[in-house]
Amino acid sequence: MTVPLIYFDNNATTRVAPQVREAMQPFLLDEYANPSSIYSFAHFAQDALLAAHEQAAELLGAKPGEIIMTSCGTESDSTAIYSALESRPEKKTFITTPVEHSAVLAVAGRLTERGYRVVYLNVDSGGQIDLEELEALLSEDTALVSIMFANNETGVLYPIAEAGALCRERGVLFHTDAVQAVGKVAINLAALPVDYLSLSGHKLHAPKGVGALYARQGVPFVPFMLGGHQEYNRRAGTQAVPMIVALGKACELARQKFSDENPKVQRLRDCLQSGLLEAIPDARVLGDAEKRLPNTLNMAFKGVYSEDALLMLDKYGICASAGSACIADIHEPSHVLKAMRVSPEFAGGAVRFSLSGYNTQEEVDFVLEKLPGIIRQLRSHGPDADW
């Protein structure tokens, strides 16, 4: 018997939208020209790249020339950080948060080896930062501040406008990793005091292997990848035309569906949340209850291990993810939950559900039918049961 797939792990990746697949198809087959070539056969690819920059810019409230196409969100993060630091070599302080994605934290770790002073803002039990702490930490030596737009584990939204304004007042460059936020919350970079913004295509129904970096017009920029003149001399390498076209189309779809799809997704998320809290004792929502992505629910269940719950959910075809990172110790809480000081008895049983417009009420009802029994069964056996 085939188990139907119920995919509630959209913060990890998303399915490719049919319209996106259709848009990129010609460039995988017939329109294979190198867009840097001068002959007419390449003109269609050239036009497609320009259109994709325009589509991404329209979603973000930016200018097409401020968009740099990359291979992923990780490349965009590294490019933004290293570009900012190299443009201000006399400044040696980098400020970020302890709940960033590893794409930022790993770079921060490398910077300490290169003599930089890396400062991590504190987060409270809801995962939020303190703007007064940020203001107090800004100094003449601060080269860059990087604060994610939304947390990938909890969905917590950060005060990007306010943080960016503080940085701009002090002449400090500001970057935000918006990989989880783009397409889910309104972003208007024309009005936001943001210098660099990173995004990833596979988080908004484009394929894996394409991302983008917004670099505000006039902001200091040092290319991370050197070679040819592609991407307005800011990112060398022959452009992956099919992938860039796909990202452009995904951005266009996200803009068109924004006002209808996100409220629907939030209603499903809230239904799942209230149903689980009602049916399962000793359960709690992790992260800021209000300032949160509309699609994300991270719930912790006392007395169970998240990995055990995920394996049981998988038997029913339900895909979710752990709030605990599988590192040296399989039951080690993630860096995000540690920073939030979530008690170990809850942190070990964190499960993240992240929805998309493809999810349905019937799928939510199925999870509400199955998960309470799974938690009861796991608790009856104890967290160290051999499954």
C-alpha positions as CSV (number, residue, x, y, z in Angstrom):
1,M,0.0,0.0,0.0
2,T,1.4,3.4,-1.0
3,V,1.5,6.0,1.7
4,P,0.4,9.4,0.5
5,L,2.9,12.2,0.9
6,I,2.1,15.0,3.2
7,Y,4.9,17.5,2.9
8,F,5.1,20.0,5.8
9,D,8.9,20.8,5.5
10,N,8.8,23.7,3.1
11,N,11.4,25.7,5.1
12,A,13.8,22.9,4.1
13,T,12.9,23.1,0.4
14,T,9.8,23.5,-1.8
15,R,8.4,21.7,-4.8
16,V,9.0,23.3,-8.1
17,A,5.9,25.1,-9.3
18,P,4.6,23.8,-12.7
19,Q,4.8,27.3,-14.2
20,V,8.4,27.5,-13.1
21,R,9.2,24.2,-14.7
22,E,7.5,25.3,-17.9
23,A,9.4,28.6,-18.0
24,M,12.8,27.0,-17.7
25,Q,12.2,24.1,-20.1
26,P,13.1,25.9,-23.4
27,F,16.5,26.8,-21.9
28,L,17.3,23.2,-21.1
29,L,16.6,22.1,-24.6
30,D,16.5,24.4,-27.7
31,E,17.6,27.8,-26.3
32,Y,21.0,26.7,-25.1
33,A,23.1,29.7,-26.2
34,N,25.7,31.3,-23.9
35,P,24.0,34.6,-23.0
36,S,27.4,36.4,-23.3
37,S,27.7,35.6,-27.0
38,I,27.0,38.4,-29.5
39,Y,25.2,36.4,-32.3
40,S,21.4,36.5,-32.6
41,F,20.9,33.0,-31.3
42,A,21.9,34.2,-27.9
43,H,19.5,37.1,-27.8
44,F,16.6,35.1,-26.4
45,A,18.8,34.0,-23.5
46,Q,20.0,37.5,-22.9
47,D,16.4,38.8,-22.8
48,A,15.4,36.0,-20.5
49,L,18.1,37.0,-18.0
50,L,17.1,40.6,-18.1
51,A,13.5,39.6,-17.5
52,A,14.4,37.4,-14.5
53,H,16.3,40.3,-12.9
54,E,13.2,42.5,-13.4
55,Q,10.9,39.8,-11.9
56,A,13.1,39.4,-8.8
57,A,13.4,43.2,-8.4
58,E,9.6,43.6,-8.6
59,L,9.1,41.1,-5.8
60,L,11.6,42.9,-3.6
61,G,10.9,46.5,-4.4
62,A,14.3,46.9,-5.9
63,K,15.9,47.9,-9.2
64,P,16.9,45.2,-11.7
65,G,20.5,46.4,-11.6
66,E,20.6,45.8,-7.8
67,I,20.0,42.0,-8.3
68,I,23.0,39.6,-8.6
69,M,22.1,36.1,-9.5
70,T,24.0,33.4,-7.6
71,S,24.0,29.7,-7.1
72,C,22.2,29.7,-3.7
73,G,21.5,31.5,-0.5
74,T,24.8,30.4,1.0
75,E,26.8,32.0,-1.8
76,S,24.7,35.2,-1.5
77,D,25.5,35.3,2.3
78,S,29.2,34.8,1.8
79,T,29.4,37.3,-1.0
80,A,27.6,40.0,1.0
81,I,29.7,39.5,4.1
82,Y,33.1,39.3,2.5
83,S,32.3,42.1,0.1
84,A,31.3,44.4,3.0
85,L,34.4,43.6,5.0
86,E,36.8,43.9,2.1
87,S,35.4,47.3,1.2
88,R,36.2,48.5,4.8
89,P,39.4,46.7,5.7
90,E,40.2,49.2,8.5
91,K,37.1,48.1,10.5
92,K,37.4,44.7,12.3
93,T,34.1,44.2,14.1
94,F,31.2,42.0,12.8
95,I,27.9,41.9,14.6
96,T,25.4,39.1,14.1
97,T,23.1,36.8,16.1
98,P,23.6,33.3,17.6
99,V,20.4,32.1,15.8
100,E,21.6,32.7,12.2
101,H,21.7,30.0,9.6
102,S,25.0,28.1,9.4
103,A,25.7,30.0,6.1
104,V,26.4,33.1,8.3
105,L,27.6,31.4,11.5
106,A,30.3,29.5,9.6
107,V,31.6,32.6,8.0
108,A,31.6,34.3,11.4
109,G,33.7,31.5,12.8
110,R,36.2,31.9,10.0
111,L,36.4,35.7,10.6
112,T,37.6,35.1,14.2
113,E,40.5,33.2,12.7
114,R,41.3,36.2,10.6
115,G,41.5,38.6,13.4
116,Y,38.0,40.0,13.4
117,R,36.0,40.7,16.5
118,V,32.7,38.8,16.1
119,V,29.9,39.9,18.5
120,Y,26.7,38.0,18.9
121,L,23.5,39.7,20.0
122,N,21.5,38.0,22.7
123,V,18.1,36.6,22.0
124,D,15.3,36.2,24.6
125,S,13.1,33.1,25.2
126,G,11.0,34.0,22.2
127,G,14.0,34.2,20.0
128,Q,13.9,38.0,19.6
129,I,16.9,40.5,19.7
130,D,17.1,43.6,21.8
131,L,17.5,46.7,19.6
132,E,19.0,48.7,22.5
133,E,21.7,46.1,22.8
134,L,22.5,46.5,19.1
135,E,22.6,50.3,19.4
136,A,25.0,50.1,22.3
137,L,27.3,47.7,20.4
138,L,27.7,49.8,17.3
139,S,31.0,51.5,17.1
140,E,33.4,53.2,14.8
141,D,35.1,49.8,14.3
142,T,31.9,48.0,13.2
143,A,32.2,47.0,9.5
144,L,28.9,45.0,9.1
145,V,25.8,43.9,10.9
146,S,24.1,40.8,9.7
147,I,20.7,39.8,11.1
148,M,18.4,37.3,9.4
149,F,15.0,38.5,8.3
150,A,13.2,35.4,9.6
151,N,14.5,32.4,11.5
152,N,14.5,29.1,9.6
153,E,13.6,27.0,12.7
154,T,11.1,29.0,14.6
155,G,9.9,31.4,11.9
156,V,10.6,34.4,14.2
157,L,10.6,37.7,12.3
158,Y,13.3,40.2,13.3
159,P,13.0,44.1,13.4
160,I,15.0,44.6,10.2
161,A,13.7,48.1,9.5
162,E,14.7,49.3,12.9
163,A,18.0,47.5,13.0
164,G,18.9,48.7,9.5
165,A,18.0,52.3,10.6
166,L,20.3,52.1,13.6
167,C,23.1,50.9,11.3
168,R,22.5,53.6,8.7
169,E,22.6,56.3,11.4
170,R,26.0,55.1,12.4
171,G,27.4,54.5,8.9
172,V,27.5,50.8,9.3
173,L,26.7,48.4,6.5
174,F,23.7,46.1,7.1
175,H,23.0,42.6,5.6
176,T,20.0,40.4,6.1
177,D,19.6,36.7,5.2
178,A,16.1,36.7,3.9
179,V,16.1,33.2,2.5
180,Q,13.1,32.1,4.6
181,A,11.2,35.4,4.3
182,V,11.1,36.2,0.6
183,G,7.7,35.4,-0.8
184,K,6.2,34.9,2.6
185,V,6.2,38.4,4.0
186,A,6.1,41.8,2.3
187,I,9.6,43.2,1.5
188,N,10.0,46.6,-0.1
189,L,13.7,47.4,-0.3
190,A,13.0,50.8,-1.7
191,A,11.8,51.7,1.8
192,L,14.0,49.5,3.9
193,P,17.5,50.6,5.2
194,V,19.1,47.4,3.9
195,D,22.4,47.3,2.0
196,Y,22.5,43.6,1.2
197,L,19.8,40.9,1.1
198,S,20.2,37.2,0.4
199,L,17.6,34.8,-1.1
200,S,17.4,31.3,-2.3
201,G,15.2,29.9,-5.2
202,H,14.3,26.6,-3.7
203,K,12.6,28.2,-0.8
204,L,9.9,29.7,-3.1
205,H,9.2,27.0,-5.6
206,A,12.2,27.3,-7.9
207,P,14.8,24.5,-8.3
208,K,17.8,24.0,-6.0
209,G,20.9,25.6,-7.3
210,V,19.9,29.2,-7.8
211,G,19.8,32.2,-5.5
212,A,20.2,36.0,-5.6
213,L,21.8,38.8,-3.8
214,Y,20.4,42.3,-3.6
215,A,23.2,44.9,-3.3
216,R,21.8,48.5,-2.9
217,Q,22.8,50.9,-5.7
218,G,25.9,52.7,-4.6
219,V,26.8,50.3,-1.8
220,P,30.4,49.1,-1.6
221,F,30.8,45.9,-3.5
222,V,33.8,43.6,-4.0
223,P,33.1,40.6,-6.2
224,F,33.4,37.2,-4.4
225,M,33.9,35.3,-7.7
226,L,36.3,36.7,-10.3
227,G,36.6,36.0,-14.0
228,G,34.3,37.3,-16.6
229,H,32.0,40.3,-16.8
230,Q,28.7,38.5,-16.0
231,E,26.1,40.0,-13.6
232,Y,27.2,43.5,-14.3
233,N,30.8,42.6,-13.4
234,R,29.8,41.5,-9.9
235,R,29.7,37.7,-10.2
236,A,31.9,36.0,-12.7
237,G,30.9,32.7,-14.4
238,T,28.6,31.7,-17.2
239,Q,25.0,32.2,-16.0
240,A,22.8,29.2,-15.5
241,V,20.1,30.5,-17.7
242,P,17.4,27.8,-17.0
243,M,17.9,28.3,-13.2
244,I,17.8,32.0,-13.4
245,V,14.7,32.0,-15.5
246,A,13.1,29.6,-13.0
247,L,13.9,32.0,-10.1
248,G,12.5,34.9,-12.0
249,K,9.3,33.1,-12.7
250,A,9.1,31.9,-9.0
251,C,9.4,35.5,-7.9
252,E,6.7,36.6,-10.3
253,L,4.3,33.9,-9.0
254,A,5.1,34.8,-5.4
255,R,4.2,38.4,-6.1
256,Q,1.0,37.5,-7.8
257,K,-0.1,35.0,-5.1
258,F,1.1,36.9,-2.1
259,S,-2.2,38.5,-0.9
260,D,-4.2,35.3,-1.3
261,E,-1.8,32.5,-0.6
262,N,-0.1,33.6,2.6
263,P,-3.3,34.3,4.6
264,K,-4.5,30.8,3.5
265,V,-1.3,29.2,4.7
266,Q,-1.4,31.1,8.0
267,R,-5.0,29.8,8.6
268,L,-3.8,26.2,8.0
269,R,-0.8,26.8,10.3
270,D,-3.0,28.3,13.1
271,C,-5.4,25.4,12.8
272,L,-2.6,22.9,13.1
273,Q,-1.2,24.8,16.1
274,S,-4.5,25.1,18.0
275,G,-5.4,21.5,17.3
276,L,-2.1,20.2,18.6
277,L,-2.1,22.4,21.7
278,E,-5.6,21.2,22.5
279,A,-4.9,17.5,21.9
280,I,-1.5,17.1,23.4
281,P,-0.6,18.1,27.0
282,D,2.8,19.4,27.8
283,A,3.2,20.9,24.4
284,R,4.4,24.4,23.6
285,V,5.0,26.7,20.6
286,L,8.7,27.8,20.3
287,G,9.4,31.4,19.2
288,D,7.6,34.6,19.2
289,A,3.9,33.8,18.9
290,E,3.0,37.0,16.9
291,K,6.1,38.1,15.0
292,R,6.5,34.9,13.0
293,L,6.3,33.7,9.4
294,P,2.8,32.8,8.4
295,N,3.8,29.2,7.4
296,T,6.0,28.1,10.3
297,L,5.1,26.2,13.5
298,N,7.8,24.8,15.8
299,M,6.3,22.8,18.6
300,A,8.0,21.1,21.4
301,F,6.6,18.0,23.1
302,K,7.9,17.3,26.6
303,G,9.3,13.8,27.3
304,V,9.9,12.7,23.7
305,Y,12.8,12.9,21.2
306,S,12.0,14.7,18.0
307,E,13.8,12.1,15.9
308,D,11.5,9.4,17.2
309,A,8.4,11.5,16.5
310,L,9.7,12.2,12.9
311,L,10.2,8.5,12.3
312,M,6.7,7.7,13.4
313,L,5.3,10.5,11.3
314,D,7.2,9.2,8.3
315,K,5.3,5.9,8.5
316,Y,2.2,7.9,7.7
317,G,3.9,9.8,4.9
318,I,4.2,13.0,6.9
319,C,7.3,15.0,6.3
320,A,8.4,17.5,9.0
321,S,11.8,18.3,10.6
322,A,13.5,18.4,13.9
323,G,14.2,21.4,15.9
324,S,17.3,19.5,17.1
325,A,20.4,19.3,15.0
326,C,21.8,15.8,14.4
327,I,25.4,16.5,15.3
328,A,27.7,14.6,17.6
329,D,24.9,13.7,20.0
330,I,21.7,12.9,18.2
331,H,19.7,14.4,21.0
332,E,21.7,17.7,21.1
333,P,19.3,20.7,20.9
334,S,20.0,23.0,18.0
335,H,22.0,26.2,18.4
336,V,18.7,28.2,17.9
337,L,17.0,26.5,20.9
338,K,20.1,26.8,23.0
339,A,20.3,30.5,22.4
340,M,16.7,30.8,23.3
341,R,17.4,28.8,26.5
342,V,14.6,26.3,25.9
343,S,14.7,23.7,28.7
344,P,16.2,20.4,27.6
345,E,13.0,18.5,28.4
346,F,11.2,20.5,25.7
347,A,14.1,21.3,23.3
348,G,14.7,17.6,22.7
349,G,11.2,17.1,21.4
350,A,11.0,20.0,19.0
351,V,9.3,19.4,15.7
352,R,9.0,22.0,12.9
353,F,6.1,22.1,10.5
354,S,6.4,24.5,7.6
355,L,3.6,24.8,5.1
356,S,3.1,26.1,1.6
357,G,0.3,27.0,-0.7
358,Y,0.2,23.4,-1.9
359,N,-0.9,22.2,1.5
360,T,-4.6,21.6,2.3
361,Q,-7.0,21.4,5.2
362,E,-7.3,17.7,4.7
363,E,-3.6,17.3,5.3
364,V,-3.7,19.3,8.5
365,D,-6.6,17.2,9.7
366,F,-4.6,14.1,9.0
367,V,-1.7,15.3,11.1
368,L,-4.1,16.2,13.9
369,E,-5.5,12.7,13.7
370,K,-2.1,11.0,13.9
371,L,0.3,13.0,15.9
372,P,-1.4,13.0,19.3
373,G,-1.4,9.2,19.3
374,I,2.2,9.2,18.3
375,I,3.2,11.4,21.2
376,R,1.2,9.3,23.6
377,Q,2.9,6.1,22.3
378,L,6.4,7.6,22.6
379,R,5.7,8.9,26.1
380,S,4.4,5.5,27.2
381,H,7.7,3.9,26.1
382,G,10.0,6.7,27.4
383,P,12.4,8.8,25.4
384,D,15.1,6.1,25.3
385,A,13.0,3.3,23.8
386,D,14.6,1.3,21.1
387,W,12.6,1.9,17.9
